[in-house]
Amino acid sequence: MHQPPSAADLLRTVAETLTDDVVPATTGPAQHQARVAANIAAIVARELELGPAVRAHEEELLREIGGAAVGDASDLRTQVATALRSGAADTDSEHNRVRALLTEIVRGDLSIAKPGYDDWDGE
C-alpha cells in the first residue's frame, strides 16, 4: 500500500520547487515573491512537523516561570506576564532563571521560523 505524502512533505516540495526552479527563472518583484512564497511554505511545513512539540514545551516552560500564579492554558502567556509584572522574578537568581526559560522558548520559535538561529544564547 502506498503511503500518501504528508502536508509537510508537500509543502517542502513546493518550497524546493520555488527555490530551485522558479526563483532562478524570474527577476525583480516576481523573484522576490517566489522567495517569500518558498519561505512561507517551508515555515508552514516546519510548523506542521515541529509545532506541536514546540508549543507543548513552551507551555511547560511558561508554567515553570509562572508557578502557582498560572491556571489553565487558555491565556497562559498573559498569566505569566502578569506574574512577572507583579514581581515574580525580581531577585537576581529568579531573573536569571526566568531569562533562561524565556530564551528556551525563543529557541523553539526560531527552530520553526528561522532554523539555524535556534542556537541563539540570548546575548
FENURFEN-V19800 format. One record per backbone hydrogen bond with DSSP energy under -0.5 kcal/mol. CO is the residue of the C=O (numbers start at 0). NH is the residue of the N-H. Records with the same first field share a line. If there is no record, write none. Layout:
CO->NH  NH
This chain:
1->3
5->9
6->10
7->11
8->12
9->13
10->14
11->15
12->16
13->17
14->18
15->19
16->20  21
17->22
20->24
21->25
22->25
26->29  30
27->31
28->32
29->33
30->34
31->35
32->36
33->37
34->38
35->39
36->40
37->41
38->42
39->43
40->44
41->45
42->46
43->47
44->48
45->49  50
46->50
49->53
50->54
51->55
52->56
53->57
54->58
55->59
56->60
57->61
58->62
59->63
60->64
61->65
62->66
65->68
66->69
71->74
72->75
74->78
75->79
76->80
77->81
78->82
79->83
80->84
81->85
82->87
83->86
86->89
90->94
91->95
92->96
93->97
94->98
95->99
96->100
97->101
98->102
99->103
100->104
101->105
102->106
103->107
104->108
105->109
106->110
107->111
108->111  112
109->113
113->116
116->119
